Amino acid sequence: MRIFYLSAILLSCCLVRTTAAPFQQPGPDTTLKTKAIADLGAHYDEYKKIALQIWDYAEVGYKELKSSALLQKTLTDAGFKVRSGVADIPTAFVATYGSGGPVIGILAEYDALPGLSQQAIPEKSPIQGRNAGHGCGHHLFGTASVAAGIEIKKLIESKKLSGTIRVYGCPAEEGGSGKVYMVRAGLFNDVDVVIHWHPGASNAVTLTSALANKSAKFRFHGLAAHAAAAPDKGRSALDGVESMDYMVNLMREHIPQETRIHYVITNGGKAPNVVPDFAEVYYYVRHPKKEEVVRIFDWVVETSKGAAMGTGTTVDYEVIGGTHDLLLNRTLAENMQQNLLRVGGVSYTPAEVEFAKKIQSSFTFKVPEITSAGTVRPLKEDDDGGVGGSTDVGDVSYAVPTVGMSAATWVPGTPAHSWQATACGGTDIGTKGMMVAARTMALTAIDLFTDPALIQRAKEEFKKDKGDYQYKALLGDRKPALNYRD
């Protein structure tokens, strides 16, 4: 998963104190922004309740039935027209309000991660009977996006804005590539600009790309036999997996250093005294350039064939996901930066400071100051090539001009995909940061609705940067991998 959200330490670099946005002459946009900020604040408890309910559901990719239903109901009750089950995904939806142009889209996510069950307390303590947890904060992601969408709907309804607002319910970002299928289905074809955000450990507008990614499950088939009495009669599928893993690890010396390859053995057999006739390993291949991802992934496929040949087994594989790098749009980023500066960061109560100190004490690395949650990072293009994570927002960014940000929903220093992130997401530390994102996205949308020239400049930049590239999904023409978490 993503993290233009990099590591917590990288995110803490180059922070600046929140300052007011440059002076603007009073006008319709500033009046609307003031009202939007106040209205979202007035509904804090309502959105907090929704976010914590989804945190409690903790449903993994393509299984987010209750989480998706809750967000859909919230939007329907607010007056949106909702289409559910889009792109052949039961938990995906598109909620629309208004008519005509411009058409502004806001992305919402809501899937949890396996293995990150955790209570909302500052010491590691899984919730009994639960495996998954929101270690990437997508319960906050989806709720903030819905909140921003509803705020824009109110302004369209009251005739303060004209156009169409859409909230896209995007499941299975964590490895399932949900948005890729939505892009492939043409759901963004008539959208002018897309806005998104992500939970994090600091407040920043995204001006760093993401790693392109391709993933697959490799399944080896052998012959079962008694491991002591008749091992010569068997052919170990696990040997095939381990041979493949060994060869891939040897590859690391000979691939670009920006590459990331990781795997887990999802099935290694059932009993030591039985030669396994089936074994499975799940691989991710990442690189800043999508072309390199394809090349290196194809090499990984070849290692699986060699491993099967050498162990007397057979192998097949299923592509699970594939995402593009992130096509950035500085025009939109500069606008969102001004709105984030206007909104500002998060302030902690004394009790939250105590919670934050306990969380930070669990880390083995140097952590930033707790007060950095109240700051906004300057808009700066990092030169790390997107190292840190992948996101299916990348595919959206090749379909329509896209802009995003992170908000401090976790204690400064907290890495994503950790029990500490899950714990923060179940508290007001998480929901306060969520509202920073909701306000910033709403203010950015107001600018897009009231300034046609902003959209035009963003489109011109998008067209120039995309060049003659013709989008093609890295996962091919496969149907959504609805059971990839099984």
Secondary structure, 3 states (H helix, E strand, C coil): CCCCCCCHHHHCCCCEECCCCCCCCCCHHHHHHHHHHHHHHHCHHHHHHHHHHHHHHCCECCCCHHHHHHHHHHHHHCCCEEEECHHHCCCCEEEEEECCCCEEEEEEECCEECCCCCCCCCCCCCCCCCCCECCCCHHHHHHHHHHHHHHHHHHHHCCCCCCEEEEEEECCCCCCCHHHHHHHCCCCCCCCEEEEEEEECCEEECCCCCCEEEEEEEEEECECCECCCCHHHCECHHHHHHHHHHHHHHHHHHCCCCCEEEEEEEECCCCCCECCCEEEEEEEEEECCHHHHHHHHHHHHHHHHHHHHHHCCEEEEEEEEEECCCCCCHHHHHHHHHHHHHHCCCCCCHHHHHHHHHHHCCCCCCCCCHHHHHEECCCCCCCCCCCCCCCCHHHHHCCCCEEEEEEECCCCCCCCCCHHHHHHHCCHHHHHHHHHHHHHHHHHHHHHHHCHHHHHHHHHHHHHHHCCCCCCCCCCCCCCCCCCCC
